[in-house]
């Protein structure tokens, strides 16, 4: 499903294909907001990056476009996540601790810190597993980077925003509740590869989606 399809479907469901109340730019903005919301809630777009450890250097740049760090390993050993405040409670000056084999990591100021600092260098031995930001949707032929079975949810989210803009708060809330339910199911499916199909969610309050819109289940 590309961006043009999402835009047309939202316009039809809202009942405005002429940009009189909601514009194409509005929907594009909502679609991009939806992508980020979906990634944060479903832990989709999982990627992995490697970097070289540097002896006696405990700070490293975080991957560009990361949303959430999920796992960090050093020499294939999983590090435990901690916080700077917790280290401060244990050590009077964590920065002065002698370099050794890192056991922990924490995030501070958009940097990844290893504790203790590594005492030796390595090639590609610092591995970061994370959820990344989806590519921005701009042109009509752009296809959302999130998993295909979640593309419909972008339209649902955008429709809720359109209802809010139209001050139709009751319908906006209903659509958003349906969106949240679908996202919960999408997360289950994303985390369970044995699920073969995406379960439909009952349409809430007969929102009047056209029969040509297949993404939201039975209407």
Number of C-alpha atoms within 10 A of each C-alpha: 14 14 22 16 15 24 23 17 23 26 23 16 17 19 15 14 17 11 12 8 14 20 16 16 12 16 24 21 15 19 28 19 15 20 23 19 16 27 24 16 13 19 18 23 18 16 14 15 13 15 15 14 24 18 14 15 17 20 18 17 12 18 21 8 12 16 18 15 20 14 15 24 19 22 15 10 14 15 18 15 16 16 13 14 9 9 16 12 10 9 12 10 10 15 14 10 12 13 17 14 16 21 18 20 25 19 18 12 8 10 14 18 23 26 26 21 26 21 16 13 14 14 11 13 17 21 20 19 18 23 21 22 21 19 15 17 18 14 11 13 12 14 19 21 17 18 13 11 14 24 22 19 25 26 27 27 26 28 26 26 24 23 20 15 14 13 11 13 14 12 19 23 15 18 23 20 16 21 24 17 13 22 19 15 18 22 17 14 18 18 13 10 8 8 11 8 8 15 12 13 15 14 16 14 10 10 14 13 17 11 8 8 18 12 16 18 13 11 16
